[in-house]
Amino acid sequence: MSEKVSVIVSVHNVAPFVAKCIESIGNQEYQNLEIILIDDGSTDNSGEICDVFAKKDNRIRVIHKRNAGVSAARNTGIEACTRDDICFVDGDDYVIPDYVRKLFLLQ
């Protein structure tokens, strides 16, 4: 079995972009992922969008917290993850299908 990789995503008021971001992570060629979405006190519906994706994909976990900035959100994700291999994606970005595989030179 291949190593599981944690992908930590900081999410703050990125409702127009976050679905594409989550889809791009979920559709990675390398599928053995733990996806942790940190809703950093969003005042738009970013957190709700994250919750919808979590209900559809058991690899996704959502943590809702008070806004404290991207560094604090990432630290929250690090504390919550269960893997040693970690990468970060911002909630308004998306990644190419082989991002995780190339990042860790897996498979």
Backbone as XML, in Angstrom:
<?xml version="1.0"?>
<chain id="A" units="angstrom">
  <residue number="1" name="MET">
    <atom name="N" x="0.837" y="-1.195" z="0.000"/>
    <atom name="CA" x="0.000" y="0.000" z="0.000"/>
    <atom name="C" x="0.870" y="1.242" z="0.000"/>
  </residue>
  <residue number="2" name="SER">
    <atom name="N" x="0.464" y="2.262" z="-0.711"/>
    <atom name="CA" x="1.211" y="3.508" z="-0.805"/>
    <atom name="C" x="0.987" y="4.383" z="0.418"/>
  </residue>
  <residue number="3" name="GLU">
    <atom name="N" x="1.947" y="5.238" z="0.672"/>
    <atom name="CA" x="1.851" y="6.170" z="1.796"/>
    <atom name="C" x="0.686" y="7.138" z="1.612"/>
  </residue>
  <residue number="4" name="LYS">
    <atom name="N" x="-0.008" y="7.400" z="2.705"/>
    <atom name="CA" x="-1.074" y="8.396" z="2.673"/>
    <atom name="C" x="-0.445" y="9.775" z="2.834"/>
  </residue>
  <residue number="5" name="VAL">
    <atom name="N" x="-0.981" y="10.755" z="2.131"/>
    <atom name="CA" x="-0.504" y="12.128" z="2.170"/>
    <atom name="C" x="-1.631" y="13.011" z="2.691"/>
  </residue>
  <residue number="6" name="SER">
    <atom name="N" x="-1.295" y="13.939" z="3.592"/>
    <atom name="CA" x="-2.258" y="14.913" z="4.089"/>
    <atom name="C" x="-2.172" y="16.186" z="3.257"/>
  </residue>
  <residue number="7" name="VAL">
    <atom name="N" x="-3.305" y="16.624" z="2.764"/>
    <atom name="CA" x="-3.394" y="17.896" z="2.049"/>
    <atom name="C" x="-4.201" y="18.834" z="2.931"/>
  </residue>
  <residue number="8" name="ILE">
    <atom name="N" x="-3.570" y="19.908" z="3.355"/>
    <atom name="CA" x="-4.207" y="20.875" z="4.248"/>
    <atom name="C" x="-4.574" y="22.112" z="3.438"/>
  </residue>
  <residue number="9" name="VAL">
    <atom name="N" x="-5.844" y="22.511" z="3.537"/>
    <atom name="CA" x="-6.342" y="23.633" z="2.757"/>
    <atom name="C" x="-6.889" y="24.694" z="3.697"/>
  </residue>
  <residue number="10" name="SER">
    <atom name="N" x="-6.303" y="25.884" z="3.639"/>
    <atom name="CA" x="-6.847" y="27.005" z="4.408"/>
    <atom name="C" x="-7.935" y="27.672" z="3.569"/>
  </residue>
  <residue number="11" name="VAL">
    <atom name="N" x="-9.096" y="27.866" z="4.200"/>
    <atom name="CA" x="-10.273" y="28.386" z="3.506"/>
    <atom name="C" x="-10.776" y="29.604" z="4.263"/>
  </residue>
  <residue number="12" name="HIS">
    <atom name="N" x="-10.804" y="30.745" z="3.592"/>
    <atom name="CA" x="-11.369" y="31.953" z="4.204"/>
    <atom name="C" x="-11.991" y="32.818" z="3.125"/>
  </residue>
  <residue number="13" name="ASN">
    <atom name="N" x="-13.319" y="32.861" z="3.102"/>
    <atom name="CA" x="-14.078" y="33.708" z="2.183"/>
    <atom name="C" x="-13.654" y="33.527" z="0.726"/>
  </residue>
  <residue number="14" name="VAL">
    <atom name="N" x="-13.650" y="32.279" z="0.291"/>
    <atom name="CA" x="-13.265" y="31.953" z="-1.086"/>
    <atom name="C" x="-14.377" y="31.169" z="-1.790"/>
  </residue>
  <residue number="15" name="ALA">
    <atom name="N" x="-15.621" y="31.470" z="-1.459"/>
    <atom name="CA" x="-16.756" y="30.713" z="-1.993"/>
    <atom name="C" x="-16.739" y="30.557" z="-3.515"/>
  </residue>
  <residue number="16" name="PRO">
    <atom name="N" x="-16.367" y="31.571" z="-4.288"/>
    <atom name="CA" x="-16.382" y="31.388" z="-5.745"/>
    <atom name="C" x="-15.343" y="30.383" z="-6.257"/>
  </residue>
  <residue number="17" name="PHE">
    <atom name="N" x="-14.346" y="30.061" z="-5.448"/>
    <atom name="CA" x="-13.223" y="29.259" z="-5.912"/>
    <atom name="C" x="-13.063" y="27.907" z="-5.208"/>
  </residue>
  <residue number="18" name="VAL">
    <atom name="N" x="-13.614" y="27.768" z="-4.022"/>
    <atom name="CA" x="-13.274" y="26.619" z="-3.175"/>
    <atom name="C" x="-13.752" y="25.283" z="-3.749"/>
  </residue>
  <residue number="19" name="ALA">
    <atom name="N" x="-14.858" y="25.255" z="-4.445"/>
    <atom name="CA" x="-15.320" y="23.985" z="-5.026"/>
    <atom name="C" x="-14.305" y="23.474" z="-6.047"/>
  </residue>
  <residue number="20" name="LYS">
    <atom name="N" x="-13.825" y="24.348" z="-6.919"/>
    <atom name="CA" x="-12.815" y="23.937" z="-7.908"/>
    <atom name="C" x="-11.541" y="23.467" z="-7.207"/>
  </residue>
  <residue number="21" name="CYS">
    <atom name="N" x="-11.168" y="24.144" z="-6.132"/>
    <atom name="CA" x="-9.993" y="23.762" z="-5.357"/>
    <atom name="C" x="-10.157" y="22.342" z="-4.817"/>
  </residue>
  <residue number="22" name="ILE">
    <atom name="N" x="-11.263" y="22.081" z="-4.145"/>
    <atom name="CA" x="-11.500" y="20.772" z="-3.528"/>
    <atom name="C" x="-11.581" y="19.687" z="-4.599"/>
  </residue>
  <residue number="23" name="GLU">
    <atom name="N" x="-12.261" y="19.978" z="-5.694"/>
    <atom name="CA" x="-12.358" y="19.004" z="-6.782"/>
    <atom name="C" x="-10.980" y="18.664" z="-7.336"/>
  </residue>
  <residue number="24" name="SER">
    <atom name="N" x="-10.117" y="19.671" z="-7.478"/>
    <atom name="CA" x="-8.784" y="19.410" z="-8.037"/>
    <atom name="C" x="-7.953" y="18.530" z="-7.111"/>
  </residue>
  <residue number="25" name="ILE">
    <atom name="N" x="-8.160" y="18.654" z="-5.821"/>
    <atom name="CA" x="-7.442" y="17.802" z="-4.867"/>
    <atom name="C" x="-8.051" y="16.400" z="-4.869"/>
  </residue>
  <residue number="26" name="GLY">
    <atom name="N" x="-9.351" y="16.323" z="-4.847"/>
    <atom name="CA" x="-10.023" y="15.032" z="-4.844"/>
    <atom name="C" x="-9.775" y="14.214" z="-6.101"/>
  </residue>
  <residue number="27" name="ASN">
    <atom name="N" x="-9.475" y="14.889" z="-7.201"/>
    <atom name="CA" x="-9.250" y="14.212" z="-8.476"/>
    <atom name="C" x="-7.778" y="13.965" z="-8.770"/>
  </residue>
  <residue number="28" name="GLN">
    <atom name="N" x="-6.953" y="13.962" z="-7.753"/>
    <atom name="CA" x="-5.537" y="13.694" z="-7.952"/>
    <atom name="C" x="-5.316" y="12.289" z="-8.496"/>
  </residue>
  <residue number="29" name="GLU">
    <atom name="N" x="-4.284" y="12.124" z="-9.321"/>
    <atom name="CA" x="-3.895" y="10.790" z="-9.780"/>
    <atom name="C" x="-3.542" y="9.928" z="-8.570"/>
  </residue>
  <residue number="30" name="TYR">
    <atom name="N" x="-2.875" y="10.512" z="-7.610"/>
    <atom name="CA" x="-2.521" y="9.821" z="-6.374"/>
    <atom name="C" x="-3.691" y="9.977" z="-5.417"/>
  </residue>
  <residue number="31" name="GLN">
    <atom name="N" x="-4.406" y="8.890" z="-5.150"/>
    <atom name="CA" x="-5.677" y="8.965" z="-4.425"/>
    <atom name="C" x="-5.590" y="8.705" z="-2.923"/>
  </residue>
  <residue number="32" name="ASN">
    <atom name="N" x="-4.462" y="8.238" z="-2.427"/>
    <atom name="CA" x="-4.357" y="7.889" z="-1.008"/>
    <atom name="C" x="-4.115" y="9.167" z="-0.199"/>
  </residue>
  <residue number="33" name="LEU">
    <atom name="N" x="-5.180" y="9.951" z="-0.060"/>
    <atom name="CA" x="-5.096" y="11.283" z="0.545"/>
    <atom name="C" x="-5.990" y="11.413" z="1.764"/>
  </residue>
  <residue number="34" name="GLU">
    <atom name="N" x="-5.557" y="12.293" z="2.632"/>
    <atom name="CA" x="-6.364" y="12.815" z="3.735"/>
    <atom name="C" x="-6.464" y="14.305" z="3.430"/>
  </residue>
  <residue number="35" name="ILE">
    <atom name="N" x="-7.677" y="14.803" z="3.214"/>
    <atom name="CA" x="-7.874" y="16.202" z="2.841"/>
    <atom name="C" x="-8.500" y="16.920" z="4.024"/>
  </residue>
  <residue number="36" name="ILE">
    <atom name="N" x="-7.767" y="17.895" z="4.563"/>
    <atom name="CA" x="-8.247" y="18.624" z="5.740"/>
    <atom name="C" x="-8.523" y="20.062" z="5.325"/>
  </residue>
  <residue number="37" name="LEU">
    <atom name="N" x="-9.782" y="20.439" z="5.392"/>
    <atom name="CA" x="-10.212" y="21.786" z="5.033"/>
    <atom name="C" x="-10.396" y="22.587" z="6.309"/>
  </residue>
  <residue number="38" name="ILE">
    <atom name="N" x="-9.655" y="23.666" z="6.448"/>
    <atom name="CA" x="-9.754" y="24.513" z="7.633"/>
    <atom name="C" x="-10.546" y="25.760" z="7.265"/>
  </residue>
  <residue number="39" name="ASP">
    <atom name="N" x="-11.798" y="25.824" z="7.706"/>
    <atom name="CA" x="-12.628" y="27.012" z="7.502"/>
    <atom name="C" x="-12.233" y="28.022" z="8.563"/>
  </residue>
  <residue number="40" name="ASP">
    <atom name="N" x="-11.473" y="29.012" z="8.139"/>
    <atom name="CA" x="-10.894" y="30.000" z="9.053"/>
    <atom name="C" x="-11.839" y="31.187" z="9.250"/>
  </residue>
  <residue number="41" name="GLY">
    <atom name="N" x="-13.009" y="30.893" z="9.800"/>
    <atom name="CA" x="-13.964" y="31.947" z="10.145"/>
    <atom name="C" x="-14.589" y="32.638" z="8.952"/>
  </residue>
  <residue number="42" name="SER">
    <atom name="N" x="-14.843" y="31.903" z="7.892"/>
    <atom name="CA" x="-15.446" y="32.507" z="6.696"/>
    <atom name="C" x="-16.800" y="33.111" z="7.013"/>
  </residue>
  <residue number="43" name="THR">
    <atom name="N" x="-17.057" y="34.268" z="6.411"/>
    <atom name="CA" x="-18.355" y="34.921" z="6.580"/>
    <atom name="C" x="-19.222" y="34.762" z="5.336"/>
  </residue>
  <residue number="44" name="ASP">
    <atom name="N" x="-18.689" y="34.138" z="4.294"/>
    <atom name="CA" x="-19.497" y="33.771" z="3.142"/>
    <atom name="C" x="-19.886" y="32.295" z="3.303"/>
  </residue>
  <residue number="45" name="ASN">
    <atom name="N" x="-20.258" y="31.622" z="2.255"/>
    <atom name="CA" x="-20.675" y="30.227" z="2.415"/>
    <atom name="C" x="-19.560" y="29.228" z="2.114"/>
  </residue>
  <residue number="46" name="SER">
    <atom name="N" x="-18.311" y="29.640" z="2.241"/>
    <atom name="CA" x="-17.176" y="28.737" z="2.007"/>
    <atom name="C" x="-17.237" y="27.511" z="2.920"/>
  </residue>
  <residue number="47" name="GLY">
    <atom name="N" x="-17.521" y="27.717" z="4.188"/>
    <atom name="CA" x="-17.587" y="26.615" z="5.136"/>
    <atom name="C" x="-18.671" y="25.612" z="4.787"/>
  </residue>
  <residue number="48" name="GLU">
    <atom name="N" x="-19.811" y="26.106" z="4.335"/>
    <atom name="CA" x="-20.901" y="25.211" z="3.952"/>
    <atom name="C" x="-20.530" y="24.398" z="2.710"/>
  </residue>
  <residue number="49" name="ILE">
    <atom name="N" x="-19.832" y="25.028" z="1.775"/>
    <atom name="CA" x="-19.380" y="24.316" z="0.579"/>
    <atom name="C" x="-18.432" y="23.186" z="0.991"/>
  </residue>
  <residue number="50" name="CYS">
    <atom name="N" x="-17.534" y="23.469" z="1.906"/>
    <atom name="CA" x="-16.619" y="22.435" z="2.414"/>
    <atom name="C" x="-17.393" y="21.283" z="3.034"/>
  </residue>
  <residue number="51" name="ASP">
    <atom name="N" x="-18.415" y="21.599" z="3.824"/>
    <atom name="CA" x="-19.227" y="20.568" z="4.469"/>
    <atom name="C" x="-19.909" y="19.659" z="3.443"/>
  </residue>
  <residue number="52" name="VAL">
    <atom name="N" x="-20.389" y="20.234" z="2.355"/>
    <atom name="CA" x="-21.041" y="19.446" z="1.301"/>
    <atom name="C" x="-20.053" y="18.449" z="0.708"/>
  </residue>
  <residue number="53" name="PHE">
    <atom name="N" x="-18.836" y="18.894" z="0.426"/>
    <atom name="CA" x="-17.827" y="17.995" z="-0.129"/>
    <atom name="C" x="-17.450" y="16.901" z="0.866"/>
  </residue>
  <residue number="54" name="ALA">
    <atom name="N" x="-17.375" y="17.250" z="2.134"/>
    <atom name="CA" x="-17.018" y="16.256" z="3.155"/>
    <atom name="C" x="-18.069" y="15.149" z="3.251"/>
  </residue>
  <residue number="55" name="LYS">
    <atom name="N" x="-19.315" y="15.492" z="3.018"/>
    <atom name="CA" x="-20.375" y="14.484" z="3.067"/>
    <atom name="C" x="-20.280" y="13.511" z="1.892"/>
  </residue>
  <residue number="56" name="LYS">
    <atom name="N" x="-19.663" y="13.952" z="0.789"/>
    <atom name="CA" x="-19.568" y="13.121" z="-0.406"/>
    <atom name="C" x="-18.266" y="12.319" z="-0.488"/>
  </residue>
  <residue number="57" name="ASP">
    <atom name="N" x="-17.254" y="12.703" z="0.272"/>
    <atom name="CA" x="-15.935" y="12.078" z="0.144"/>
    <atom name="C" x="-15.367" y="11.827" z="1.539"/>
  </residue>
  <residue number="58" name="ASN">
    <atom name="N" x="-15.210" y="10.562" z="1.911"/>
    <atom name="CA" x="-14.767" y="10.254" z="3.272"/>
    <atom name="C" x="-13.297" y="10.576" z="3.518"/>
  </residue>
  <residue number="59" name="ARG">
    <atom name="N" x="-12.576" y="11.000" z="2.508"/>
    <atom name="CA" x="-11.192" y="11.444" z="2.703"/>
    <atom name="C" x="-11.122" y="12.879" z="3.224"/>
  </residue>
  <residue number="60" name="ILE">
    <atom name="N" x="-12.255" y="13.580" z="3.176"/>
    <atom name="CA" x="-12.295" y="15.003" z="3.526"/>
    <atom name="C" x="-12.802" y="15.190" z="4.942"/>
  </residue>
  <residue number="61" name="ARG">
    <atom name="N" x="-12.074" y="16.027" z="5.680"/>
    <atom name="CA" x="-12.476" y="16.460" z="7.022"/>
    <atom name="C" x="-12.502" y="17.988" z="7.026"/>
  </residue>
  <residue number="62" name="VAL">
    <atom name="N" x="-13.502" y="18.568" z="7.693"/>
    <atom name="CA" x="-13.619" y="20.023" z="7.783"/>
    <atom name="C" x="-13.494" y="20.435" z="9.239"/>
  </residue>
  <residue number="63" name="ILE">
    <atom name="N" x="-12.689" y="21.446" z="9.477"/>
    <atom name="CA" x="-12.567" y="22.034" z="10.805"/>
    <atom name="C" x="-12.979" y="23.499" z="10.684"/>
  </residue>
  <residue number="64" name="HIS">
    <atom name="N" x="-13.980" y="23.899" z="11.457"/>
    <atom name="CA" x="-14.433" y="25.289" z="11.480"/>
    <atom name="C" x="-13.813" y="25.961" z="12.703"/>
  </residue>
  <residue number="65" name="LYS">
    <atom name="N" x="-13.212" y="27.127" z="12.501"/>
    <atom name="CA" x="-12.581" y="27.841" z="13.613"/>
    <atom name="C" x="-12.733" y="29.334" z="13.411"/>
  </residue>
  <residue number="66" name="ARG">
    <atom name="N" x="-12.454" y="30.056" z="14.485"/>
    <atom name="CA" x="-12.456" y="31.520" z="14.406"/>
    <atom name="C" x="-11.313" y="31.987" z="13.535"/>
  </residue>
  <residue number="67" name="ASN">
    <atom name="N" x="-11.530" y="33.076" z="12.828"/>
    <atom name="CA" x="-10.497" y="33.605" z="11.936"/>
    <atom name="C" x="-9.262" y="34.006" z="12.724"/>
  </residue>
  <residue number="68" name="ALA">
    <atom name="N" x="-8.122" y="33.468" z="12.296"/>
    <atom name="CA" x="-6.840" y="33.802" z="12.923"/>
    <atom name="C" x="-5.728" y="33.912" z="11.882"/>
  </residue>
  <residue number="69" name="GLY">
    <atom name="N" x="-6.088" y="33.806" z="10.603"/>
    <atom name="CA" x="-5.092" y="33.940" z="9.550"/>
    <atom name="C" x="-4.628" y="32.600" z="9.001"/>
  </residue>
  <residue number="70" name="VAL">
    <atom name="N" x="-3.979" y="32.688" z="7.836"/>
    <atom name="CA" x="-3.591" y="31.481" z="7.114"/>
    <atom name="C" x="-2.577" y="30.635" z="7.891"/>
  </residue>
  <residue number="71" name="SER">
    <atom name="N" x="-1.649" y="31.256" z="8.583"/>
    <atom name="CA" x="-0.651" y="30.482" z="9.339"/>
    <atom name="C" x="-1.306" y="29.690" z="10.463"/>
  </residue>
  <residue number="72" name="ALA">
    <atom name="N" x="-2.210" y="30.309" z="11.175"/>
    <atom name="CA" x="-2.919" y="29.613" z="12.252"/>
    <atom name="C" x="-3.794" y="28.498" z="11.686"/>
  </residue>
  <residue number="73" name="ALA">
    <atom name="N" x="-4.418" y="28.744" z="10.536"/>
    <atom name="CA" x="-5.238" y="27.711" z="9.907"/>
    <atom name="C" x="-4.373" y="26.514" z="9.526"/>
  </residue>
  <residue number="74" name="ARG">
    <atom name="N" x="-3.224" y="26.778" z="8.945"/>
    <atom name="CA" x="-2.321" y="25.683" z="8.569"/>
    <atom name="C" x="-1.837" y="24.930" z="9.800"/>
  </residue>
  <residue number="75" name="ASN">
    <atom name="N" x="-1.529" y="25.646" z="10.862"/>
    <atom name="CA" x="-1.103" y="24.980" z="12.104"/>
    <atom name="C" x="-2.214" y="24.089" z="12.656"/>
  </residue>
  <residue number="76" name="THR">
    <atom name="N" x="-3.455" y="24.550" z="12.564"/>
    <atom name="CA" x="-4.589" y="23.732" z="12.986"/>
    <atom name="C" x="-4.646" y="22.454" z="12.158"/>
  </residue>
  <residue number="77" name="GLY">
    <atom name="N" x="-4.412" y="22.580" z="10.870"/>
    <atom name="CA" x="-4.401" y="21.411" z="9.999"/>
    <atom name="C" x="-3.279" y="20.448" z="10.341"/>
  </residue>
  <residue number="78" name="ILE">
    <atom name="N" x="-2.117" y="20.984" z="10.639"/>
    <atom name="CA" x="-0.978" y="20.138" z="11.018"/>
    <atom name="C" x="-1.306" y="19.356" z="12.286"/>
  </residue>
  <residue number="79" name="GLU">
    <atom name="N" x="-1.926" y="20.024" z="13.254"/>
    <atom name="CA" x="-2.298" y="19.355" z="14.504"/>
    <atom name="C" x="-3.335" y="18.259" z="14.272"/>
  </residue>
  <residue number="80" name="ALA">
    <atom name="N" x="-4.196" y="18.446" z="13.275"/>
    <atom name="CA" x="-5.285" y="17.498" z="13.028"/>
    <atom name="C" x="-4.891" y="16.346" z="12.115"/>
  </residue>
  <residue number="81" name="CYS">
    <atom name="N" x="-3.838" y="16.514" z="11.345"/>
    <atom name="CA" x="-3.518" y="15.481" z="10.358"/>
    <atom name="C" x="-2.913" y="14.248" z="11.024"/>
  </residue>
  <residue number="82" name="THR">
    <atom name="N" x="-3.010" y="13.151" z="10.321"/>
    <atom name="CA" x="-2.527" y="11.879" z="10.856"/>
    <atom name="C" x="-1.307" y="11.372" z="10.099"/>
  </residue>
  <residue number="83" name="ARG">
    <atom name="N" x="-0.777" y="12.141" z="9.183"/>
    <atom name="CA" x="0.319" y="11.712" z="8.338"/>
    <atom name="C" x="1.552" y="12.591" z="8.558"/>
  </residue>
  <residue number="84" name="ASP">
    <atom name="N" x="2.709" y="12.061" z="8.171"/>
    <atom name="CA" x="3.951" y="12.840" z="8.214"/>
    <atom name="C" x="4.185" y="13.591" z="6.911"/>
  </residue>
  <residue number="85" name="ASP">
    <atom name="N" x="3.655" y="13.070" z="5.802"/>
    <atom name="CA" x="3.784" y="13.736" z="4.507"/>
    <atom name="C" x="2.623" y="14.713" z="4.353"/>
  </residue>
  <residue number="86" name="ILE">
    <atom name="N" x="2.955" y="16.012" z="4.295"/>
    <atom name="CA" x="1.953" y="17.072" z="4.306"/>
    <atom name="C" x="2.242" y="18.038" z="3.172"/>
  </residue>
  <residue number="87" name="CYS">
    <atom name="N" x="1.185" y="18.510" z="2.532"/>
    <atom name="CA" x="1.330" y="19.622" z="1.605"/>
    <atom name="C" x="0.170" y="20.588" z="1.835"/>
  </residue>
  <residue number="88" name="PHE">
    <atom name="N" x="0.340" y="21.786" z="1.336"/>
    <atom name="CA" x="-0.635" y="22.847" z="1.565"/>
    <atom name="C" x="-1.162" y="23.370" z="0.237"/>
  </residue>
  <residue number="89" name="VAL">
    <atom name="N" x="-2.450" y="23.728" z="0.240"/>
    <atom name="CA" x="-3.090" y="24.367" z="-0.895"/>
    <atom name="C" x="-3.972" y="25.463" z="-0.318"/>
  </residue>
  <residue number="90" name="ASP">
    <atom name="N" x="-3.997" y="26.614" z="-0.966"/>
    <atom name="CA" x="-4.892" y="27.685" z="-0.538"/>
    <atom name="C" x="-6.272" y="27.465" z="-1.158"/>
  </residue>
  <residue number="91" name="GLY">
    <atom name="N" x="-7.306" y="27.865" z="-0.460"/>
    <atom name="CA" x="-8.677" y="27.613" z="-0.871"/>
    <atom name="C" x="-9.106" y="28.278" z="-2.158"/>
  </residue>
  <residue number="92" name="ASP">
    <atom name="N" x="-8.345" y="29.251" z="-2.637"/>
    <atom name="CA" x="-8.681" y="29.899" z="-3.906"/>
    <atom name="C" x="-7.770" y="29.450" z="-5.041"/>
  </residue>
  <residue number="93" name="ASP">
    <atom name="N" x="-7.016" y="28.385" z="-4.804"/>
    <atom name="CA" x="-6.141" y="27.812" z="-5.826"/>
    <atom name="C" x="-6.657" y="26.444" z="-6.239"/>
  </residue>
  <residue number="94" name="TYR">
    <atom name="N" x="-6.123" y="25.920" z="-7.320"/>
    <atom name="CA" x="-6.379" y="24.535" z="-7.684"/>
    <atom name="C" x="-5.070" y="23.949" z="-8.178"/>
  </residue>
  <residue number="95" name="VAL">
    <atom name="N" x="-4.997" y="22.621" z="-8.154"/>
    <atom name="CA" x="-3.740" y="21.957" z="-8.474"/>
    <atom name="C" x="-3.921" y="21.013" z="-9.661"/>
  </residue>
  <residue number="96" name="ILE">
    <atom name="N" x="-2.826" y="20.768" z="-10.375"/>
    <atom name="CA" x="-2.859" y="19.871" z="-11.520"/>
    <atom name="C" x="-3.025" y="18.431" z="-11.029"/>
  </residue>
  <residue number="97" name="PRO">
    <atom name="N" x="-3.522" y="17.549" z="-11.886"/>
    <atom name="CA" x="-3.849" y="16.186" z="-11.444"/>
    <atom name="C" x="-2.686" y="15.380" z="-10.871"/>
  </residue>
  <residue number="98" name="ASP">
    <atom name="N" x="-1.460" y="15.695" z="-11.225"/>
    <atom name="CA" x="-0.329" y="14.925" z="-10.700"/>
    <atom name="C" x="0.474" y="15.699" z="-9.652"/>
  </residue>
  <residue number="99" name="TYR">
    <atom name="N" x="-0.125" y="16.719" z="-9.081"/>
    <atom name="CA" x="0.534" y="17.572" z="-8.081"/>
    <atom name="C" x="1.110" y="16.770" z="-6.912"/>
  </residue>
  <residue number="100" name="VAL">
    <atom name="N" x="0.291" y="15.972" z="-6.262"/>
    <atom name="CA" x="0.739" y="15.226" z="-5.078"/>
    <atom name="C" x="1.781" y="14.183" z="-5.475"/>
  </residue>
  <residue number="101" name="ARG">
    <atom name="N" x="1.540" y="13.463" z="-6.539"/>
    <atom name="CA" x="2.472" y="12.429" z="-6.976"/>
    <atom name="C" x="3.835" y="13.031" z="-7.276"/>
  </residue>
  <residue number="102" name="LYS">
    <atom name="N" x="3.864" y="14.112" z="-8.004"/>
    <atom name="CA" x="5.147" y="14.741" z="-8.339"/>
    <atom name="C" x="5.811" y="15.382" z="-7.120"/>
  </residue>
  <residue number="103" name="LEU">
    <atom name="N" x="5.012" y="15.949" z="-6.257"/>
    <atom name="CA" x="5.565" y="16.597" z="-5.065"/>
    <atom name="C" x="6.317" y="15.593" z="-4.200"/>
  </residue>
  <residue number="104" name="PHE">
    <atom name="N" x="5.783" y="14.408" z="-4.078"/>
    <atom name="CA" x="6.400" y="13.397" z="-3.223"/>
    <atom name="C" x="7.078" y="12.279" z="-4.010"/>
  </residue>
  <residue number="105" name="LEU">
    <atom name="N" x="7.121" y="12.412" z="-5.346"/>
    <atom name="CA" x="7.734" y="11.397" z="-6.214"/>
    <atom name="C" x="7.221" y="10.001" z="-5.887"/>
  </residue>
  <residue number="106" name="LEU">
    <atom name="N" x="5.908" y="9.899" z="-5.814"/>
    <atom name="CA" x="5.246" y="8.643" z="-5.471"/>
    <atom name="C" x="4.905" y="7.871" z="-6.735"/>
  </residue>
  <residue number="107" name="GLN">
    <atom name="N" x="4.820" y="6.570" z="-6.615"/>
    <atom name="CA" x="4.438" y="5.635" z="-7.679"/>
    <atom name="C" x="5.396" y="5.693" z="-8.831"/>
  </residue>
</chain>
